[in-house]
C-alpha cells in the first residue's frame, strides 16, 4: 500500500516506541572557531531515548543512510548519544517482493509491488559499506537487516 511519508511497517515502530517515551529530536549546537560562531544542526532522528538513537529506513533513498550516520556522529561527538541503531531491509527481500504480485499506487494505477523497491532505496548492502568507511565517526552503530528469514510463513 502507498505509505505517503510513512509505510505501515514504519507506523508500527512508531506505535510501539512513542508510548515508551521515545521522541523525535534534532541536535542544534553552536561551536566557536577562532572567535566565529558556527551553527551545527542535524536532521531529525526518528527515535531517541536515554542516549540511544533509533532510525528505521525501509524504503528511502540510500543517501538517507548518510544523513542518519551524520546525525548519529554529531549527537555522539557532542556527548548526547552513546549508540545509534539502524533497521533496514535485507537485499534478499527484493526477489521476494517480486512474488507478491501487483499494488495500486497513489495515482490509482496498478504496477508490480517490486517496482516500489528500487535499486536506489535503502537496503542492508548499501548500509554496510558506509559503516565500514567510518561515516558514523566514533559512534557505535547496531544495525539490523530484515531478511526473508524473518518473514512469518
C-alpha positions in Angstrom: 0.0 0.0 0.0 1.2 3.5 -0.6 2.8 4.8 2.6 2.9 8.6 2.0 5.5 9.8 4.3 5.4 6.6 6.4 4.8 3.0 5.4 2.6 0.7 7.5 5.7 -1.0 8.9 7.2 2.4 9.9 4.0 3.3 11.6 4.1 0.1 13.6 7.5 1.1 15.0 6.1 4.5 15.9 3.1 2.8 17.7 5.5 0.6 19.7 8.1 3.3 20.7 6.2 6.6 21.2 4.2 5.2 24.2 7.6 4.2 25.7 8.7 7.9 25.6 11.0 7.6 22.5 11.0 11.1 21.0 11.9 12.6 17.6 14.8 15.0 18.1 17.3 17.2 16.3 20.6 18.5 17.6 21.3 22.2 17.5 24.8 23.1 18.7 27.0 26.2 18.5 30.7 25.9 18.1 33.2 28.8 18.4 36.0 28.6 15.9 38.6 31.4 16.0 36.1 33.7 17.7 33.5 32.9 15.0 30.3 31.1 16.0 29.4 28.1 13.8 26.0 26.6 13.8 25.9 22.8 13.8 22.5 21.2 13.1 21.4 17.7 12.3 18.3 16.3 10.7 15.6 14.9 12.9 16.3 11.4 14.3 13.1 9.4 14.5 13.5 8.0 18.0 15.8 9.0 20.9 15.7 7.8 24.5 18.4 7.5 27.2 21.4 8.2 24.8 20.2 5.7 22.2 19.1 6.9 18.8 17.0 4.7 16.5 16.2 5.1 12.9 14.2 2.8 10.7 14.9 3.1 6.9 12.6 0.8 4.9 12.2 2.4 1.5 14.0 5.7 1.5 16.7 6.8 -1.0 20.0 5.3 0.0 21.5 8.7 0.7 19.3 8.7 3.8 21.9 6.4 5.5 24.5 9.2 5.1 22.1 11.7 6.8 21.4 9.2 9.6 25.0 8.3 10.2 26.0 12.0 10.2 23.3 12.8 12.8 24.5 9.9 15.0 28.0 11.1 14.7 27.1 14.7 15.7 25.0 13.6 18.6 27.8 11.3 19.7 30.6 13.9 19.3 28.6 16.4 21.4 28.0 13.9 24.2 24.3 13.4 23.6 24.4 9.8 22.3 26.1 6.5 23.3 24.8 4.3 20.4 22.8 4.5 17.2 20.5 1.8 15.9 19.5 1.4 12.3 17.0 -1.1 10.9 16.6 -1.6 7.2 15.7 -4.3 4.8 18.0 -7.0 3.5 18.7 -7.3 -0.2 17.2 -10.8 -0.3 13.7 -9.2 0.1 13.8 -7.8 -3.4 13.2 -11.2 -5.2 10.6 -12.0 -2.6 8.7 -8.7 -3.3 8.5 -9.9 -7.0 6.4 -12.9 -5.8 3.8 -10.7 -4.2 2.1 -9.5 -7.4 0.8 -6.0 -8.0 -0.1 -3.0 -6.0 -2.2 0.1 -6.7 -0.2 3.2 -6.4 -1.4 6.6 -5.1 -2.1 7.5 -8.7 -4.6 4.7 -8.9 -2.5 2.7 -11.4 -1.6 -0.9 -10.9 2.1 -1.9 -11.0 4.3 -4.7 -9.7 5.0 -4.4 -6.0 8.7 -4.9 -6.7 8.7 -1.6 -8.6 8.2 0.2 -5.4 11.5 -1.1 -4.1 14.2 0.1 -6.5 18.0 -0.3 -6.5 18.4 3.2 -5.0 16.3 2.5 -1.9 17.6 1.7 1.5 19.0 -1.8 1.9 21.5 -3.6 4.1 24.1 -3.9 1.4 24.1 -0.1 1.0 24.5 0.5 4.7 27.4 -1.8 5.4 30.0 0.0 3.2 29.0 3.3 4.8 29.6 1.8 8.3 32.9 0.2 7.1 34.0 3.6 5.8 33.5 5.1 9.2 30.7 7.5 8.3 29.3 7.4 11.9 32.7 8.6 13.2 33.2 7.1 16.7 29.6 6.5 17.3 28.9 2.8 17.6 26.0 1.6 15.4 24.0 -1.5 15.9 22.5 -2.4 12.5 19.7 -4.9 11.6 18.8 -6.1 8.2 15.4 -7.7 7.9 15.6 -10.6 5.6 13.3 -13.3 4.3 14.3 -15.4 7.3 12.2 -13.1 9.5 9.0 -13.5 7.4 6.3 -15.5 9.0 5.2 -18.3 6.7 
